[in-house]
Amino acid sequence: MPLSGAPRKATAFQLVFLTYAVVCSGAYGLEEMVSTSGPGMAILTLIVLPIIWAAPVALACAELSALHPVEGGYYRWARLAFGDFVGFLAGWLVWLSIFATNAAFAVLFANYLRHFVSLDEEGRFLAAAGIVWLTTLLNYRGIVLVGTAAVVMTVLIFLPFLALGIAGVLQWRFHPLAPFVHPDKPGFDAFLASLAIAIWLYSGWEKLTVNAGEVENPRRAFPLALACALPMVAASYIVPTVAALAARGDWQDWGEAHFSNAAAAIGGPLLGAGMAAGGMVSNACLLLVTILGQSRLPLVLAQDGFFPQVFSKTHPRFGTPRVSLLAGAVVLTALCGLPFTQLTGLYALVQVLAYMLIYASLIRLRSRKAEGDTGTGFRIPLPTAGVLVAIVPSVVLAGLMVFESLRPEGGLSATQAAGFALLFGSGPLAYWAFRR
């Protein structure tokens, strides 16, 4: 159902760039995969995950968006399939994961700002918090402004990576896959070491389905946007990584915000500054677009009676959820003090479980004629048995992600165990409290 007071809707063209922006916006953030797992394993992971992780969930979201183009997206799909409680849990889990990934974008923004300004930890926190409030203010004006900004910012982000790719290929001197695995780690451990970042990089396809009511012809627009964005995302990760490694061969030095250093070494200070500026634009763009989904979910939950009614209030002109935007900015500001790897690990753990609920909803809704299912629109060209086979690798990766999260070095401490129990127990507790 469309938001009241929102006179204009995003077009399919804008949705392509919004989807790309909400998932990727350049290769920023993948650098630690290279030094943690080894260049060969990192690139192989970047090639394989679009096939076994991103494509299945993108197809699932495309089919569900075409058949059920409702405001609330994944939350309402799960509710249609399994009832109020499971629907709430799906929405709650993704909402929590979005907070973690949005804070990671803000932290990366501050990391790339260090290329231009010397920042201590307090300055880094203030820079991250500042971009949170700026993007929240822009979201206050609605999805059309955000969509237009995403198109412009994506073009700006592509330029330094295009220059890096060309310059890196022209200076090709090293084998970009050598060594294939980190010398100090067995192959399986090397893969697990960067799995959380890889899942973080290739997740987010469901985020904008919450905004279906703000998109023109969502039955057509969402499948088109997902189909266009997936190859754009994969190429954005793989091409500059291979080019930079082939030109420099310095895989051990890859860490947070390394692309700006690689660009400066390959193309000079001007390209390095352009890459750092692109990193800031990229993470600002990611944060700007992801806040769309983060802020709309409490609005839809409140409309359905599963969240405090104050969150259902919208701006009379722009139709934006004012209270949700403000509350989200406050929570994100607090999370900006956490390190990047901790944020991506938290996101990946919660996100994989939410994706399992999306797959379960797809299978359940395929098995019966659900309310709102007109039988028209995009459909995965596989029978339900084929869909089950296609999602098996995603289920395996989800299990590996949970396994890796629960076996930190030195074992799972009582504090960590209590944190996980609080995290996953918060859904049933919140459902009970809000229903009352």
Number of C-alpha atoms within 10 A of each C-alpha: 12 15 21 14 13 20 13 15 20 24 17 19 14 22 27 24 27 31 30 27 28 26 23 28 30 28 23 26 26 23 21 22 27 25 19 24 31 26 29 20 24 29 21 14 19 22 15 12 20 22 15 18 24 21 21 21 25 23 20 24 26 30 22 29 28 24 22 27 27 24 24 24 26 31 30 27 30 26 18 19 23 16 12 16 15 22 22 22 22 25 27 24 24 26 22 18 24 24 21 25 27 28 28 28 30 28 28 26 28 28 23 25 20 17 17 10 11 9 16 10 10 10 14 22 21 18 20 27 23 15 22 27 19 14 20 22 16 16 24 21 16 23 26 21 14 22 24 17 18 28 19 12 20 22 12 17 23 18 15 26 25 14 17 28 20 16 18 25 17 13 15 17 13 15 16 22 20 16 15 18 23 23 11 11 14 11 16 11 16 22 22 19 18 22 24 25 23 23 26 23 26 21 24 25 24 24 26 26 27 26 26 25 20 25 24 16 16 27 22 16 22 31 24 17 23 23 16 15 22 23 13 16 22 22 15 19 23 17 19 25 26 21 25 27 24 22 23 18 20 16 25 14 14 20 16 18 24 21 26 25 20 25 27 19 15 22 18 12 14 12 22 23 19 20 31 28 20 26 29 22 20 28 29 26 27 27 26 28 30 26 27 25 21 23 28 26 28 27 30 25 23 18 16 13 14 21 21 15 15 15 22 22 17 20 17 11 12 20 21 26 26 23 18 22 23 15 12 19 24 14 13 22 19 12 21 26 18 14 13 21 15 12 24 24 23 20 26 26 25 23 26 26 18 23 23 17 24 25 21 17 26 21 17 18 20 16 11 10 11 16 10 11 16 11 12 11 17 18 17 14 9 11 10 15 9 11 18 15 11 18 18 14 16 23 18 13 18 24 15 17 22 17 13 18 18 16 11 11 8 6 9 13 13 9 9 14 12 11 12 16 11 12 14 14 11 16 20 14 12 16 18 12 12 14 11 8
